Amino acid sequence: MALSRLVYRLTGSTLLLGVVAFANQAPTLFFSPFAGVAADRWNRRRLLLRTQGLSMVQALVLAALVPTREIEIRHIVTLSVFIGRINAFDMPIR
């Protein structure tokens, strides 16, 4: 929700809101089958710790860019794809 608000405040574009939402959800479609296999084959606790650690990295990058006003829409889309890939693995592992 906060990311959507940030995109709208930066751009005022509803199209870019959709692009960011798509960038967040599309990796789930493509990577979830592989995540299911990974969840069955490897230690789920370790996988979950890795996904949570990567989520923390994404949040820290975003938290560093916003207050310094260095954030651009390309950063937001890239970070959305990154968190989408992480969530694609995180959800089946849980």
PDB file of N, CA, C and O in Angstrom:
ATOM      1  N   MET A   1       0.814  -1.179   0.000  1.00  0.00           N
ATOM      2  CA  MET A   1       0.000   0.000   0.000  1.00  0.00           C
ATOM      3  C   MET A   1       0.868   1.259   0.000  1.00  0.00           C
ATOM      4  O   MET A   1       0.607   2.208  -0.738  1.00  0.00           O
ATOM      5  N   ALA A   2       1.889   1.249   0.827  1.00  0.00           N
ATOM      6  CA  ALA A   2       2.761   2.421   0.909  1.00  0.00           C
ATOM      7  C   ALA A   2       3.537   2.617  -0.390  1.00  0.00           C
ATOM      8  O   ALA A   2       3.794   3.750  -0.798  1.00  0.00           O
ATOM      9  N   LEU A   3       3.906   1.523  -1.034  1.00  0.00           N
ATOM     10  CA  LEU A   3       4.627   1.635  -2.292  1.00  0.00           C
ATOM     11  C   LEU A   3       3.737   2.238  -3.372  1.00  0.00           C
ATOM     12  O   LEU A   3       4.198   3.051  -4.173  1.00  0.00           O
ATOM     13  N   SER A   4       2.480   1.849  -3.399  1.00  0.00           N
ATOM     14  CA  SER A   4       1.539   2.431  -4.359  1.00  0.00           C
ATOM     15  C   SER A   4       1.370   3.928  -4.121  1.00  0.00           C
ATOM     16  O   SER A   4       1.328   4.721  -5.061  1.00  0.00           O
ATOM     17  N   ARG A   5       1.276   4.291  -2.866  1.00  0.00           N
ATOM     18  CA  ARG A   5       1.147   5.718  -2.540  1.00  0.00           C
ATOM     19  C   ARG A   5       2.392   6.497  -2.969  1.00  0.00           C
ATOM     20  O   ARG A   5       2.292   7.614  -3.476  1.00  0.00           O
ATOM     21  N   LEU A   6       3.550   5.901  -2.761  1.00  0.00           N
ATOM     22  CA  LEU A   6       4.802   6.540  -3.173  1.00  0.00           C
ATOM     23  C   LEU A   6       4.841   6.735  -4.682  1.00  0.00           C
ATOM     24  O   LEU A   6       5.223   7.803  -5.163  1.00  0.00           O
ATOM     25  N   VAL A   7       4.448   5.707  -5.432  1.00  0.00           N
ATOM     26  CA  VAL A   7       4.444   5.810  -6.895  1.00  0.00           C
ATOM     27  C   VAL A   7       3.506   6.926  -7.337  1.00  0.00           C
ATOM     28  O   VAL A   7       3.852   7.727  -8.205  1.00  0.00           O
ATOM     29  N   TYR A   8       2.337   6.980  -6.748  1.00  0.00           N
ATOM     30  CA  TYR A   8       1.374   8.000  -7.148  1.00  0.00           C
ATOM     31  C   TYR A   8       1.854   9.403  -6.778  1.00  0.00           C
ATOM     32  O   TYR A   8       1.646  10.353  -7.533  1.00  0.00           O
ATOM     33  N   ARG A   9       2.496   9.529  -5.619  1.00  0.00           N
ATOM     34  CA  ARG A   9       3.031  10.840  -5.218  1.00  0.00           C
ATOM     35  C   ARG A   9       4.166  11.279  -6.134  1.00  0.00           C
ATOM     36  O   ARG A   9       4.295  12.465  -6.435  1.00  0.00           O
ATOM     37  N   LEU A  10       4.995  10.329  -6.580  1.00  0.00           N
ATOM     38  CA  LEU A  10       6.117  10.672  -7.453  1.00  0.00           C
ATOM     39  C   LEU A  10       5.669  11.004  -8.868  1.00  0.00           C
ATOM     40  O   LEU A  10       6.199  11.925  -9.490  1.00  0.00           O
ATOM     41  N   THR A  11       4.690  10.253  -9.382  1.00  0.00           N
ATOM     42  CA  THR A  11       4.359  10.368 -10.801  1.00  0.00           C
ATOM     43  C   THR A  11       2.968  10.913 -11.079  1.00  0.00           C
ATOM     44  O   THR A  11       2.764  11.583 -12.091  1.00  0.00           O
ATOM     45  N   GLY A  12       2.012  10.642 -10.209  1.00  0.00           N
ATOM     46  CA  GLY A  12       0.629  11.017 -10.468  1.00  0.00           C
ATOM     47  C   GLY A  12      -0.004  10.180 -11.569  1.00  0.00           C
ATOM     48  O   GLY A  12      -1.054  10.548 -12.096  1.00  0.00           O
ATOM     49  N   SER A  13       0.607   9.077 -11.920  1.00  0.00           N
ATOM     50  CA  SER A  13       0.155   8.242 -13.025  1.00  0.00           C
ATOM     51  C   SER A  13      -0.470   6.950 -12.524  1.00  0.00           C
ATOM     52  O   SER A  13       0.148   6.196 -11.773  1.00  0.00           O
ATOM     53  N   THR A  14      -1.703   6.705 -12.949  1.00  0.00           N
ATOM     54  CA  THR A  14      -2.349   5.440 -12.604  1.00  0.00           C
ATOM     55  C   THR A  14      -1.772   4.302 -13.444  1.00  0.00           C
ATOM     56  O   THR A  14      -1.781   3.150 -13.011  1.00  0.00           O
ATOM     57  N   LEU A  15      -1.276   4.610 -14.627  1.00  0.00           N
ATOM     58  CA  LEU A  15      -0.640   3.587 -15.456  1.00  0.00           C
ATOM     59  C   LEU A  15       0.591   3.017 -14.754  1.00  0.00           C
ATOM     60  O   LEU A  15       0.795   1.804 -14.738  1.00  0.00           O
ATOM     61  N   LEU A  16       1.399   3.886 -14.182  1.00  0.00           N
ATOM     62  CA  LEU A  16       2.592   3.411 -13.475  1.00  0.00           C
ATOM     63  C   LEU A  16       2.235   2.652 -12.205  1.00  0.00           C
ATOM     64  O   LEU A  16       2.983   1.773 -11.779  1.00  0.00           O
ATOM     65  N   LEU A  17       1.104   2.980 -11.600  1.00  0.00           N
ATOM     66  CA  LEU A  17       0.627   2.178 -10.464  1.00  0.00           C
ATOM     67  C   LEU A  17       0.380   0.747 -10.913  1.00  0.00           C
ATOM     68  O   LEU A  17       0.741  -0.201 -10.215  1.00  0.00           O
ATOM     69  N   GLY A  18      -0.236   0.593 -12.083  1.00  0.00           N
ATOM     70  CA  GLY A  18      -0.483  -0.729 -12.631  1.00  0.00           C
ATOM     71  C   GLY A  18       0.789  -1.455 -13.000  1.00  0.00           C
ATOM     72  O   GLY A  18       0.897  -2.666 -12.803  1.00  0.00           O
ATOM     73  N   VAL A  19       1.754  -0.729 -13.534  1.00  0.00           N
ATOM     74  CA  VAL A  19       3.040  -1.336 -13.894  1.00  0.00           C
ATOM     75  C   VAL A  19       3.736  -1.875 -12.653  1.00  0.00           C
ATOM     76  O   VAL A  19       4.271  -2.983 -12.670  1.00  0.00           O
ATOM     77  N   VAL A  20       3.731  -1.104 -11.589  1.00  0.00           N
ATOM     78  CA  VAL A  20       4.379  -1.540 -10.343  1.00  0.00           C
ATOM     79  C   VAL A  20       3.639  -2.747  -9.757  1.00  0.00           C
ATOM     80  O   VAL A  20       4.278  -3.684  -9.278  1.00  0.00           O
ATOM     81  N   ALA A  21       2.325  -2.737  -9.789  1.00  0.00           N
ATOM     82  CA  ALA A  21       1.550  -3.877  -9.286  1.00  0.00           C
ATOM     83  C   ALA A  21       1.829  -5.125 -10.115  1.00  0.00           C
ATOM     84  O   ALA A  21       1.979  -6.219  -9.570  1.00  0.00           O
ATOM     85  N   PHE A  22       1.897  -4.956 -11.435  1.00  0.00           N
ATOM     86  CA  PHE A  22       2.214  -6.089 -12.306  1.00  0.00           C
ATOM     87  C   PHE A  22       3.617  -6.609 -12.033  1.00  0.00           C
ATOM     88  O   PHE A  22       3.837  -7.819 -11.980  1.00  0.00           O
ATOM     89  N   ALA A  23       4.565  -5.695 -11.861  1.00  0.00           N
ATOM     90  CA  ALA A  23       5.951  -6.087 -11.588  1.00  0.00           C
ATOM     91  C   ALA A  23       6.057  -6.851 -10.274  1.00  0.00           C
ATOM     92  O   ALA A  23       6.946  -7.686 -10.111  1.00  0.00           O
ATOM     93  N   ASN A  24       5.169  -6.573  -9.353  1.00  0.00           N
ATOM     94  CA  ASN A  24       5.163  -7.258  -8.067  1.00  0.00           C
ATOM     95  C   ASN A  24       4.529  -8.640  -8.168  1.00  0.00           C
ATOM     96  O   ASN A  24       4.982  -9.569  -7.499  1.00  0.00           O
ATOM     97  N   GLN A  25       3.492  -8.798  -8.986  1.00  0.00           N
ATOM     98  CA  GLN A  25       2.737 -10.043  -9.037  1.00  0.00           C
ATOM     99  C   GLN A  25       3.190 -11.009 -10.129  1.00  0.00           C
ATOM    100  O   GLN A  25       3.046 -12.220  -9.957  1.00  0.00           O
ATOM    101  N   ALA A  26       3.727 -10.526 -11.232  1.00  0.00           N
ATOM    102  CA  ALA A  26       4.103 -11.387 -12.349  1.00  0.00           C
ATOM    103  C   ALA A  26       5.141 -12.460 -11.988  1.00  0.00           C
ATOM    104  O   ALA A  26       5.015 -13.592 -12.455  1.00  0.00           O
ATOM    105  N   PRO A  27       6.148 -12.151 -11.184  1.00  0.00           N
ATOM    106  CA  PRO A  27       7.116 -13.204 -10.839  1.00  0.00           C
ATOM    107  C   PRO A  27       6.474 -14.397 -10.126  1.00  0.00           C
ATOM    108  O   PRO A  27       6.973 -15.517 -10.230  1.00  0.00           O
ATOM    109  N   THR A  28       5.395 -14.172  -9.420  1.00  0.00           N
ATOM    110  CA  THR A  28       4.713 -15.270  -8.739  1.00  0.00           C
ATOM    111  C   THR A  28       4.225 -16.299  -9.748  1.00  0.00           C
ATOM    112  O   THR A  28       4.337 -17.504  -9.520  1.00  0.00           O
ATOM    113  N   LEU A  29       3.691 -15.827 -10.850  1.00  0.00           N
ATOM    114  CA  LEU A  29       3.191 -16.723 -11.894  1.00  0.00           C
ATOM    115  C   LEU A  29       4.306 -17.593 -12.456  1.00  0.00           C
ATOM    116  O   LEU A  29       4.102 -18.782 -12.698  1.00  0.00           O
ATOM    117  N   PHE A  30       5.468 -17.019 -12.665  1.00  0.00           N
ATOM    118  CA  PHE A  30       6.553 -17.738 -13.317  1.00  0.00           C
ATOM    119  C   PHE A  30       7.416 -18.571 -12.371  1.00  0.00           C
ATOM    120  O   PHE A  30       7.923 -19.621 -12.765  1.00  0.00           O
ATOM    121  N   PHE A  31       7.589 -18.119 -11.134  1.00  0.00           N
ATOM    122  CA  PHE A  31       8.528 -18.785 -10.236  1.00  0.00           C
ATOM    123  C   PHE A  31       7.886 -19.702  -9.202  1.00  0.00           C
ATOM    124  O   PHE A  31       8.593 -20.494  -8.580  1.00  0.00           O
ATOM    125  N   SER A  32       6.592 -19.627  -8.997  1.00  0.00           N
ATOM    126  CA  SER A  32       5.943 -20.468  -7.991  1.00  0.00           C
ATOM    127  C   SER A  32       6.114 -21.967  -8.232  1.00  0.00           C
ATOM    128  O   SER A  32       6.327 -22.703  -7.268  1.00  0.00           O
ATOM    129  N   PRO A  33       6.032 -22.454  -9.477  1.00  0.00           N
ATOM    130  CA  PRO A  33       6.264 -23.892  -9.662  1.00  0.00           C
ATOM    131  C   PRO A  33       7.655 -24.336  -9.205  1.00  0.00           C
ATOM    132  O   PRO A  33       7.807 -25.411  -8.624  1.00  0.00           O
ATOM    133  N   PHE A  34       8.657 -23.516  -9.466  1.00  0.00           N
ATOM    134  CA  PHE A  34      10.012 -23.847  -9.026  1.00  0.00           C
ATOM    135  C   PHE A  34      10.141 -23.746  -7.507  1.00  0.00           C
ATOM    136  O   PHE A  34      10.886 -24.498  -6.880  1.00  0.00           O
ATOM    137  N   ALA A  35       9.405 -22.810  -6.940  1.00  0.00           N
ATOM    138  CA  ALA A  35       9.433 -22.647  -5.483  1.00  0.00           C
ATOM    139  C   ALA A  35       8.819 -23.846  -4.777  1.00  0.00           C
ATOM    140  O   ALA A  35       9.296 -24.258  -3.720  1.00  0.00           O
ATOM    141  N   GLY A  36       7.772 -24.403  -5.354  1.00  0.00           N
ATOM    142  CA  GLY A  36       7.162 -25.599  -4.778  1.00  0.00           C
ATOM    143  C   GLY A  36       8.126 -26.766  -4.760  1.00  0.00           C
ATOM    144  O   GLY A  36       8.191 -27.513  -3.783  1.00  0.00           O
ATOM    145  N   VAL A  37       8.869 -26.922  -5.831  1.00  0.00           N
ATOM    146  CA  VAL A  37       9.874 -27.988  -5.902  1.00  0.00           C
ATOM    147  C   VAL A  37      10.964 -27.738  -4.863  1.00  0.00           C
ATOM    148  O   VAL A  37      11.390 -28.658  -4.165  1.00  0.00           O
ATOM    149  N   ALA A  38      11.411 -26.487  -4.765  1.00  0.00           N
ATOM    150  CA  ALA A  38      12.456 -26.152  -3.783  1.00  0.00           C
ATOM    151  C   ALA A  38      11.963 -26.418  -2.363  1.00  0.00           C
ATOM    152  O   ALA A  38      12.715 -26.917  -1.525  1.00  0.00           O
ATOM    153  N   ALA A  39      10.709 -26.087  -2.096  1.00  0.00           N
ATOM    154  CA  ALA A  39      10.161 -26.294  -0.751  1.00  0.00           C
ATOM    155  C   ALA A  39      10.092 -27.779  -0.403  1.00  0.00           C
ATOM    156  O   ALA A  39      10.245 -28.152   0.760  1.00  0.00           O
ATOM    157  N   ASP A  40       9.863 -28.620  -1.400  1.00  0.00           N
ATOM    158  CA  ASP A  40       9.798 -30.059  -1.147  1.00  0.00           C
ATOM    159  C   ASP A  40      11.176 -30.694  -1.006  1.00  0.00           C
ATOM    160  O   ASP A  40      11.332 -31.692  -0.303  1.00  0.00           O
ATOM    161  N   ARG A  41      12.162 -30.126  -1.664  1.00  0.00           N
ATOM    162  CA  ARG A  41      13.486 -30.761  -1.696  1.00  0.00           C
ATOM    163  C   ARG A  41      14.434 -30.296  -0.601  1.00  0.00           C
ATOM    164  O   ARG A  41      15.252 -31.082  -0.124  1.00  0.00           O
ATOM    165  N   TRP A  42      14.341 -29.041  -0.195  1.00  0.00           N
ATOM    166  CA  TRP A  42      15.312 -28.500   0.744  1.00  0.00           C
ATOM    167  C   TRP A  42      14.653 -28.123   2.067  1.00  0.00           C
ATOM    168  O   TRP A  42      13.428 -28.103   2.189  1.00  0.00           O
ATOM    169  N   ASN A  43      15.479 -27.832   3.031  1.00  0.00           N
ATOM    170  CA  ASN A  43      15.034 -27.468   4.372  1.00  0.00           C
ATOM    171  C   ASN A  43      14.220 -26.168   4.314  1.00  0.00           C
ATOM    172  O   ASN A  43      14.734 -25.116   3.935  1.00  0.00           O
ATOM    173  N   ARG A  44      12.957 -26.264   4.693  1.00  0.00           N
ATOM    174  CA  ARG A  44      12.067 -25.106   4.596  1.00  0.00           C
ATOM    175  C   ARG A  44      12.478 -23.977   5.530  1.00  0.00           C
ATOM    176  O   ARG A  44      12.339 -22.804   5.185  1.00  0.00           O
ATOM    177  N   ARG A  45      12.969 -24.312   6.679  1.00  0.00           N
ATOM    178  CA  ARG A  45      13.386 -23.274   7.622  1.00  0.00           C
ATOM    179  C   ARG A  45      14.508 -22.424   7.031  1.00  0.00           C
ATOM    180  O   ARG A  45      14.469 -21.197   7.113  1.00  0.00           O
ATOM    181  N   ARG A  46      15.502 -23.073   6.438  1.00  0.00           N
ATOM    182  CA  ARG A  46      16.613 -22.339   5.827  1.00  0.00           C
ATOM    183  C   ARG A  46      16.137 -21.498   4.648  1.00  0.00           C
ATOM    184  O   ARG A  46      16.552 -20.350   4.487  1.00  0.00           O
ATOM    185  N   LEU A  47      15.269 -22.072   3.832  1.00  0.00           N
ATOM    186  CA  LEU A  47      14.730 -21.318   2.704  1.00  0.00           C
ATOM    187  C   LEU A  47      13.945 -20.105   3.177  1.00  0.00           C
ATOM    188  O   LEU A  47      14.044 -19.024   2.597  1.00  0.00           O
ATOM    189  N   LEU A  48      13.166 -20.292   4.232  1.00  0.00           N
ATOM    190  CA  LEU A  48      12.372 -19.188   4.769  1.00  0.00           C
ATOM    191  C   LEU A  48      13.271 -18.098   5.354  1.00  0.00           C
ATOM    192  O   LEU A  48      12.986 -16.910   5.204  1.00  0.00           O
ATOM    193  N   LEU A  49      14.338 -18.494   6.008  1.00  0.00           N
ATOM    194  CA  LEU A  49      15.288 -17.499   6.525  1.00  0.00           C
ATOM    195  C   LEU A  49      15.931 -16.715   5.386  1.00  0.00           C
ATOM    196  O   LEU A  49      16.157 -15.511   5.508  1.00  0.00           O
ATOM    197  N   ARG A  50      16.221 -17.387   4.293  1.00  0.00           N
ATOM    198  CA  ARG A  50      16.810 -16.692   3.139  1.00  0.00           C
ATOM    199  C   ARG A  50      15.820 -15.730   2.505  1.00  0.00           C
ATOM    200  O   ARG A  50      16.175 -14.600   2.168  1.00  0.00           O
ATOM    201  N   THR A  51      14.584 -16.171   2.341  1.00  0.00           N
ATOM    202  CA  THR A  51      13.604 -15.269   1.729  1.00  0.00           C
ATOM    203  C   THR A  51      13.346 -14.063   2.624  1.00  0.00           C
ATOM    204  O   THR A  51      13.191 -12.947   2.129  1.00  0.00           O
ATOM    205  N   GLN A  52      13.299 -14.276   3.920  1.00  0.00           N
ATOM    206  CA  GLN A  52      13.081 -13.158   4.831  1.00  0.00           C
ATOM    207  C   GLN A  52      14.279 -12.221   4.855  1.00  0.00           C
ATOM    208  O   GLN A  52      14.117 -11.005   4.957  1.00  0.00           O
ATOM    209  N   GLY A  53      15.476 -12.778   4.763  1.00  0.00           N
ATOM    210  CA  GLY A  53      16.675 -11.946   4.690  1.00  0.00           C
ATOM    211  C   GLY A  53      16.707 -11.100   3.426  1.00  0.00           C
ATOM    212  O   GLY A  53      17.073  -9.926   3.469  1.00  0.00           O
ATOM    213  N   LEU A  54      16.325 -11.694   2.305  1.00  0.00           N
ATOM    214  CA  LEU A  54      16.277 -10.941   1.054  1.00  0.00           C
ATOM    215  C   LEU A  54      15.178  -9.876   1.084  1.00  0.00           C
ATOM    216  O   LEU A  54      15.339  -8.795   0.517  1.00  0.00           O
ATOM    217  N   SER A  55      14.072 -10.184   1.743  1.00  0.00           N
ATOM    218  CA  SER A  55      13.016  -9.176   1.905  1.00  0.00           C
ATOM    219  C   SER A  55      13.526  -7.997   2.720  1.00  0.00           C
ATOM    220  O   SER A  55      13.192  -6.846   2.441  1.00  0.00           O
ATOM    221  N   MET A  56      14.335  -8.292   3.724  1.00  0.00           N
ATOM    222  CA  MET A  56      14.907  -7.236   4.539  1.00  0.00           C
ATOM    223  C   MET A  56      15.861  -6.364   3.717  1.00  0.00           C
ATOM    224  O   MET A  56      15.873  -5.143   3.871  1.00  0.00           O
ATOM    225  N   VAL A  57      16.651  -6.983   2.852  1.00  0.00           N
ATOM    226  CA  VAL A  57      17.556  -6.230   1.989  1.00  0.00           C
ATOM    227  C   VAL A  57      16.758  -5.293   1.086  1.00  0.00           C
ATOM    228  O   VAL A  57      17.116  -4.126   0.930  1.00  0.00           O
ATOM    229  N   GLN A  58      15.683  -5.800   0.494  1.00  0.00           N
ATOM    230  CA  GLN A  58      14.841  -4.973  -0.376  1.00  0.00           C
ATOM    231  C   GLN A  58      14.272  -3.792   0.404  1.00  0.00           C
ATOM    232  O   GLN A  58      14.272  -2.663  -0.086  1.00  0.00           O
ATOM    233  N   ALA A  59      13.795  -4.049   1.601  1.00  0.00           N
ATOM    234  CA  ALA A  59      13.222  -2.981   2.419  1.00  0.00           C
ATOM    235  C   ALA A  59      14.280  -1.946   2.810  1.00  0.00           C
ATOM    236  O   ALA A  59      13.996  -0.749   2.840  1.00  0.00           O
ATOM    237  N   LEU A  60      15.477  -2.398   3.103  1.00  0.00           N
ATOM    238  CA  LEU A  60      16.552  -1.468   3.469  1.00  0.00           C
ATOM    239  C   LEU A  60      16.964  -0.592   2.291  1.00  0.00           C
ATOM    240  O   LEU A  60      17.236   0.596   2.463  1.00  0.00           O
ATOM    241  N   VAL A  61      17.011  -1.173   1.103  1.00  0.00           N
ATOM    242  CA  VAL A  61      17.340  -0.383  -0.087  1.00  0.00           C
ATOM    243  C   VAL A  61      16.273   0.682  -0.308  1.00  0.00           C
ATOM    244  O   VAL A  61      16.592   1.845  -0.559  1.00  0.00           O
ATOM    245  N   LEU A  62      15.024   0.289  -0.213  1.00  0.00           N
ATOM    246  CA  LEU A  62      13.925   1.238  -0.367  1.00  0.00           C
ATOM    247  C   LEU A  62      13.976   2.307   0.721  1.00  0.00           C
ATOM    248  O   LEU A  62      13.775   3.491   0.451  1.00  0.00           O
ATOM    249  N   ALA A  63      14.246   1.881   1.945  1.00  0.00           N
ATOM    250  CA  ALA A  63      14.323   2.825   3.062  1.00  0.00           C
ATOM    251  C   ALA A  63      15.494   3.788   2.922  1.00  0.00           C
ATOM    252  O   ALA A  63      15.442   4.905   3.437  1.00  0.00           O
ATOM    253  N   ALA A  64      16.537   3.373   2.241  1.00  0.00           N
ATOM    254  CA  ALA A  64      17.680   4.269   2.026  1.00  0.00           C
ATOM    255  C   ALA A  64      17.420   5.260   0.897  1.00  0.00           C
ATOM    256  O   ALA A  64      17.893   6.395   0.950  1.00  0.00           O
ATOM    257  N   LEU A  65      16.680   4.845  -0.114  1.00  0.00           N
ATOM    258  CA  LEU A  65      16.446   5.706  -1.266  1.00  0.00           C
ATOM    259  C   LEU A  65      15.377   6.774  -1.027  1.00  0.00           C
ATOM    260  O   LEU A  65      15.495   7.889  -1.534  1.00  0.00           O
ATOM    261  N   VAL A  66      14.355   6.448  -0.272  1.00  0.00           N
ATOM    262  CA  VAL A  66      13.231   7.386  -0.109  1.00  0.00           C
ATOM    263  C   VAL A  66      13.615   8.642   0.671  1.00  0.00           C
ATOM    264  O   VAL A  66      13.361   9.740   0.176  1.00  0.00           O
ATOM    265  N   PRO A  67      14.208   8.547   1.854  1.00  0.00           N
ATOM    266  CA  PRO A  67      14.517   9.777   2.599  1.00  0.00           C
ATOM    267  C   PRO A  67      15.550  10.668   1.911  1.00  0.00           C
ATOM    268  O   PRO A  67      15.552  11.885   2.101  1.00  0.00           O
ATOM    269  N   THR A  68      16.417  10.067   1.122  1.00  0.00           N
ATOM    270  CA  THR A  68      17.430  10.860   0.433  1.00  0.00           C
ATOM    271  C   THR A  68      16.899  11.477  -0.860  1.00  0.00           C
ATOM    272  O   THR A  68      17.602  12.232  -1.532  1.00  0.00           O
ATOM    273  N   ARG A  69      15.659  11.150  -1.198  1.00  0.00           N
ATOM    274  CA  ARG A  69      14.981  11.641  -2.409  1.00  0.00           C
ATOM    275  C   ARG A  69      15.706  11.226  -3.691  1.00  0.00           C
ATOM    276  O   ARG A  69      15.629  11.908  -4.713  1.00  0.00           O
ATOM    277  N   GLU A  70      16.401  10.108  -3.616  1.00  0.00           N
ATOM    278  CA  GLU A  70      17.075   9.535  -4.780  1.00  0.00           C
ATOM    279  C   GLU A  70      16.175   8.551  -5.518  1.00  0.00           C
ATOM    280  O   GLU A  70      16.543   8.053  -6.582  1.00  0.00           O
ATOM    281  N   ILE A  71      15.019   8.271  -4.972  1.00  0.00           N
ATOM    282  CA  ILE A  71      14.127   7.250  -5.525  1.00  0.00           C
ATOM    283  C   ILE A  71      13.529   7.721  -6.851  1.00  0.00           C
ATOM    284  O   ILE A  71      13.089   8.862  -6.986  1.00  0.00           O
ATOM    285  N   GLU A  72      13.527   6.820  -7.809  1.00  0.00           N
ATOM    286  CA  GLU A  72      12.914   7.058  -9.116  1.00  0.00           C
ATOM    287  C   GLU A  72      12.004   5.880  -9.417  1.00  0.00           C
ATOM    288  O   GLU A  72      12.082   4.838  -8.767  1.00  0.00           O
ATOM    289  N   ILE A  73      11.146   6.055 -10.405  1.00  0.00           N
ATOM    290  CA  ILE A  73      10.201   5.005 -10.729  1.00  0.00           C
ATOM    291  C   ILE A  73      10.909   3.725 -11.173  1.00  0.00           C
ATOM    292  O   ILE A  73      10.420   2.626 -10.913  1.00  0.00           O
ATOM    293  N   ARG A  74      12.041   3.856 -11.832  1.00  0.00           N
ATOM    294  CA  ARG A  74      12.779   2.660 -12.260  1.00  0.00           C
ATOM    295  C   ARG A  74      13.293   1.865 -11.063  1.00  0.00           C
ATOM    296  O   ARG A  74      13.366   0.638 -11.113  1.00  0.00           O
ATOM    297  N   HIS A  75      13.648   2.564  -9.993  1.00  0.00           N
ATOM    298  CA  HIS A  75      14.061   1.868  -8.772  1.00  0.00           C
ATOM    299  C   HIS A  75      12.888   1.113  -8.175  1.00  0.00           C
ATOM    300  O   HIS A  75      13.028  -0.026  -7.728  1.00  0.00           O
ATOM    301  N   ILE A  76      11.734   1.758  -8.174  1.00  0.00           N
ATOM    302  CA  ILE A  76      10.555   1.133  -7.580  1.00  0.00           C
ATOM    303  C   ILE A  76      10.143  -0.107  -8.366  1.00  0.00           C
ATOM    304  O   ILE A  76       9.806  -1.132  -7.774  1.00  0.00           O
ATOM    305  N   VAL A  77      10.167  -0.022  -9.683  1.00  0.00           N
ATOM    306  CA  VAL A  77       9.803  -1.186 -10.502  1.00  0.00           C
ATOM    307  C   VAL A  77      10.805  -2.320 -10.287  1.00  0.00           C
ATOM    308  O   VAL A  77      10.415  -3.480 -10.151  1.00  0.00           O
ATOM    309  N   THR A  78      12.069  -1.991 -10.258  1.00  0.00           N
ATOM    310  CA  THR A  78      13.102  -3.010 -10.025  1.00  0.00           C
ATOM    311  C   THR A  78      12.926  -3.663  -8.658  1.00  0.00           C
ATOM    312  O   THR A  78      13.001  -4.886  -8.540  1.00  0.00           O
ATOM    313  N   LEU A  79      12.694  -2.862  -7.636  1.00  0.00           N
ATOM    314  CA  LEU A  79      12.489  -3.412  -6.300  1.00  0.00           C
ATOM    315  C   LEU A  79      11.195  -4.216  -6.216  1.00  0.00           C
ATOM    316  O   LEU A  79      11.111  -5.177  -5.452  1.00  0.00           O
ATOM    317  N   SER A  80      10.198  -3.833  -6.990  1.00  0.00           N
ATOM    318  CA  SER A  80       8.938  -4.596  -7.014  1.00  0.00           C
ATOM    319  C   SER A  80       9.135  -5.963  -7.655  1.00  0.00           C
ATOM    320  O   SER A  80       8.593  -6.960  -7.179  1.00  0.00           O
ATOM    321  N   VAL A  81       9.906  -6.010  -8.731  1.00  0.00           N
ATOM    322  CA  VAL A  81      10.211  -7.307  -9.350  1.00  0.00           C
ATOM    323  C   VAL A  81      11.010  -8.167  -8.380  1.00  0.00           C
ATOM    324  O   VAL A  81      10.765  -9.367  -8.262  1.00  0.00           O
ATOM    325  N   PHE A  82      11.954  -7.563  -7.693  1.00  0.00           N
ATOM    326  CA  PHE A  82      12.784  -8.287  -6.729  1.00  0.00           C
ATOM    327  C   PHE A  82      11.933  -8.875  -5.599  1.00  0.00           C
ATOM    328  O   PHE A  82      12.075 -10.051  -5.267  1.00  0.00           O
ATOM    329  N   ILE A  83      11.062  -8.074  -5.017  1.00  0.00           N
ATOM    330  CA  ILE A  83      10.233  -8.585  -3.920  1.00  0.00           C
ATOM    331  C   ILE A  83       9.198  -9.575  -4.450  1.00  0.00           C
ATOM    332  O   ILE A  83       8.792 -10.486  -3.728  1.00  0.00           O
ATOM    333  N   GLY A  84       8.773  -9.412  -5.689  1.00  0.00           N
ATOM    334  CA  GLY A  84       7.861 -10.381  -6.286  1.00  0.00           C
ATOM    335  C   GLY A  84       8.505 -11.752  -6.424  1.00  0.00           C
ATOM    336  O   GLY A  84       7.868 -12.774  -6.170  1.00  0.00           O
ATOM    337  N   ARG A  85       9.767 -11.769  -6.826  1.00  0.00           N
ATOM    338  CA  ARG A  85      10.491 -13.043  -6.922  1.00  0.00           C
ATOM    339  C   ARG A  85      10.688 -13.666  -5.546  1.00  0.00           C
ATOM    340  O   ARG A  85      10.561 -14.879  -5.382  1.00  0.00           O
ATOM    341  N   ILE A  86      10.993 -12.850  -4.580  1.00  0.00           N
ATOM    342  CA  ILE A  86      11.160 -13.367  -3.224  1.00  0.00           C
ATOM    343  C   ILE A  86       9.846 -13.952  -2.721  1.00  0.00           C
ATOM    344  O   ILE A  86       9.825 -15.055  -2.175  1.00  0.00           O
ATOM    345  N   ASN A  87       8.756 -13.221  -2.903  1.00  0.00           N
ATOM    346  CA  ASN A  87       7.448 -13.697  -2.441  1.00  0.00           C
ATOM    347  C   ASN A  87       6.990 -14.945  -3.189  1.00  0.00           C
ATOM    348  O   ASN A  87       6.263 -15.769  -2.634  1.00  0.00           O
ATOM    349  N   ALA A  88       7.409 -15.089  -4.438  1.00  0.00           N
ATOM    350  CA  ALA A  88       7.067 -16.286  -5.201  1.00  0.00           C
ATOM    351  C   ALA A  88       7.639 -17.532  -4.540  1.00  0.00           C
ATOM    352  O   ALA A  88       7.046 -18.608  -4.622  1.00  0.00           O
ATOM    353  N   PHE A  89       8.770 -17.396  -3.895  1.00  0.00           N
ATOM    354  CA  PHE A  89       9.357 -18.511  -3.164  1.00  0.00           C
ATOM    355  C   PHE A  89       8.834 -18.568  -1.717  1.00  0.00           C
ATOM    356  O   PHE A  89       8.636 -19.652  -1.170  1.00  0.00           O
ATOM    357  N   ASP A  90       8.623 -17.447  -1.130  1.00  0.00           N
ATOM    358  CA  ASP A  90       8.215 -17.375   0.270  1.00  0.00           C
ATOM    359  C   ASP A  90       6.842 -18.019   0.504  1.00  0.00           C
ATOM    360  O   ASP A  90       6.659 -18.753   1.476  1.00  0.00           O
ATOM    361  N   MET A  91       5.895 -17.750  -0.371  1.00  0.00           N
ATOM    362  CA  MET A  91       4.532 -18.257  -0.160  1.00  0.00           C
ATOM    363  C   MET A  91       4.447 -19.788  -0.196  1.00  0.00           C
ATOM    364  O   MET A  91       3.853 -20.363   0.717  1.00  0.00           O
ATOM    365  N   PRO A  92       5.003 -20.475  -1.188  1.00  0.00           N
ATOM    366  CA  PRO A  92       4.937 -21.947  -1.157  1.00  0.00           C
ATOM    367  C   PRO A  92       5.727 -22.562  -0.013  1.00  0.00           C
ATOM    368  O   PRO A  92       5.364 -23.624   0.493  1.00  0.00           O
ATOM    369  N   ILE A  93       6.788 -21.913   0.390  1.00  0.00           N
ATOM    370  CA  ILE A  93       7.593 -22.447   1.496  1.00  0.00           C
ATOM    371  C   ILE A  93       6.803 -22.399   2.798  1.00  0.00           C
ATOM    372  O   ILE A  93       6.905 -23.307   3.622  1.00  0.00           O
ATOM    373  N   ARG A  94       6.027 -21.358   2.983  1.00  0.00           N
ATOM    374  CA  ARG A  94       5.206 -21.243   4.197  1.00  0.00           C
ATOM    375  C   ARG A  94       4.137 -22.298   4.188  1.00  0.00           C
ATOM    376  O   ARG A  94       3.337 -22.375   5.120  1.00  0.00           O
TER     377      ARG A  94
END
